[in-house]
């Protein structure tokens, strides 16, 4: 039976929500092994003048626990 952990993180981007998601997953994968899925919890943005200038995404990252892993 696989055990999974959930990690809630927030990604940011000045380009788009999609870019915020991609950047957050890429950054998390540098230190977390066995990522299996991502769920977008919320999307929001800050506004400057009449334009969106920063995009935020709250994510639920899921990864498998490796019981055989040695520290």
C-alpha positions as CSV (number, residue, x, y, z in Angstrom):
1,X,0.0,0.0,0.0
2,X,1.4,3.4,-1.0
3,X,1.4,6.3,1.5
4,X,1.1,9.8,0.1
5,X,1.8,13.1,1.6
6,X,0.3,16.5,0.7
7,X,2.2,19.7,0.6
8,X,0.5,23.0,0.2
9,X,2.5,25.7,-1.6
10,X,2.0,29.0,-3.3
11,X,3.6,29.8,-6.7
12,X,4.0,33.2,-8.2
13,X,4.7,34.6,-11.7
14,X,4.7,37.9,-13.5
15,X,3.7,36.0,-16.7
16,X,0.6,33.9,-16.1
17,X,-1.1,31.5,-13.7
18,X,0.1,28.6,-15.8
19,X,3.7,29.8,-15.5
20,X,3.2,30.1,-11.7
21,X,2.1,26.5,-11.6
22,X,5.0,25.3,-13.8
23,X,7.6,27.2,-11.8
24,X,6.2,26.1,-8.4
25,X,6.3,22.4,-9.5
26,X,9.8,22.7,-11.0
27,X,11.1,24.4,-7.8
28,X,9.4,21.8,-5.5
29,X,10.8,18.9,-7.5
30,X,14.3,20.1,-6.8
31,X,14.0,19.0,-3.2
32,X,11.0,16.6,-3.1
33,X,11.2,13.1,-4.8
34,X,8.3,11.1,-6.1
35,X,5.9,13.9,-7.0
36,X,2.7,12.3,-8.4
37,X,0.1,15.0,-8.8
38,X,-0.9,18.6,-8.3
39,X,-4.3,20.2,-7.6
40,X,-4.9,23.9,-8.1
41,X,-6.7,25.1,-5.0
42,X,-7.0,28.8,-5.8
43,X,-5.8,31.4,-8.4
44,X,-5.5,35.1,-7.8
45,X,-3.6,38.1,-9.0
46,X,-2.5,41.6,-8.0
47,X,-3.4,44.6,-10.1
48,X,-1.3,47.6,-10.9
49,X,-3.3,50.4,-12.7
50,X,-5.5,48.5,-15.1
51,X,-3.3,45.4,-15.5
52,X,-2.6,42.2,-13.8
53,X,1.0,42.3,-12.7
54,X,1.6,39.2,-10.5
55,X,-0.2,35.9,-10.6
56,X,-0.5,33.6,-7.6
57,X,-1.6,29.9,-7.3
58,X,-2.2,27.9,-4.2
59,X,-1.3,24.2,-5.0
60,X,-1.7,20.9,-3.3
61,X,1.3,18.8,-4.3
62,X,1.1,15.1,-3.7
63,X,4.1,12.8,-3.4
64,X,4.7,9.1,-2.4
65,X,6.5,8.2,0.8
66,X,9.4,5.9,0.1
67,X,9.5,3.5,3.1
68,X,12.7,1.9,1.7
69,X,14.7,5.1,1.4
70,X,17.8,5.5,3.6
71,X,18.6,8.9,5.0
